[in-house]
Amino acid sequence: MAQHLTSTSILQAWEAGVGRRPLDRGLALLWAAGVSGDLAALPLAERDRGLLLLRAATFGRDLEAQAVCPDCGEVLGLALDAEALARALPEMAEEIVGVGDDEIWLRPLTSRDLAAVVTVPNADLPAALRARATGGECIPPTLVAEIDARLEAREAEGELTTRLSCTACSAVWTEVLDVVALVWAEVEATALRLFGEVAELAAAFGWAERDILALSAVRRQTYLRIARGG
């Protein structure tokens, strides 16, 4: 997944994802970058790895984020490395879960699985995820607890966490990084800026959106300075 987002595909990603669930936004970003295949079938860790590499290829590997102290509300700035975070995510593959003579194949959860259980009540969620991860196979009662434990462990393995310490009150806590939210926020901010630049240059020179977006960032900024009388 070495693709990157162009100015045009940033606007396409934003248009496809705005007003949608975070789950859909992650897939919209990969789709707009031209990542092929059944994106909804990607294991969640692979999806997040693709998003982080996409972010690094588009905006650079230095990633800034914020966290809020749960004790005093202080806002902390985080300096992260998108490529390093991508490398930290594990490869997820099918595996056999067994107890005694009973065993069953367990596959990684995907975006499609999460979409399928989004309306399932919390009390029924373990059973729903269990059924999705085993392909609807009849599960021996002896394996239920083992499967649930493995699904929980896999979820933890696929999460990126960082240990933080508040500079204001010295509180210490662990923060889970929401990869989709981080990448989407940056794409959305860039898309809104691009919309403004297109509107300004179109008004000044009468150019079409496609021609403005085809300009390099340097040329676009130069024309913006001219339009502003600079």
Buried (B, 14 or more C-beta within 10 A) or exposed (E): BEBBBBBBBBBBBBEBBEEEEEBBBBBBBBBBBEBEEEBBBBBBBBBBBBBBBBBBBBBEBEBEBEBEBEEEEBEBEBEBBBBEBBEEBEEBEEEEBEBEEEBBEBBBBBBBBBBBBEEEEEEEEBBBBBBBBBEEEEBBEEBBEBBBEBBEEBBEEBBBEBEBEBEEEEBEEEBEBBBBEBBBEBBBEBBEEBEEBBEBBBEEEEBEBEEBBBBEEEEBEEBBEEBEEE
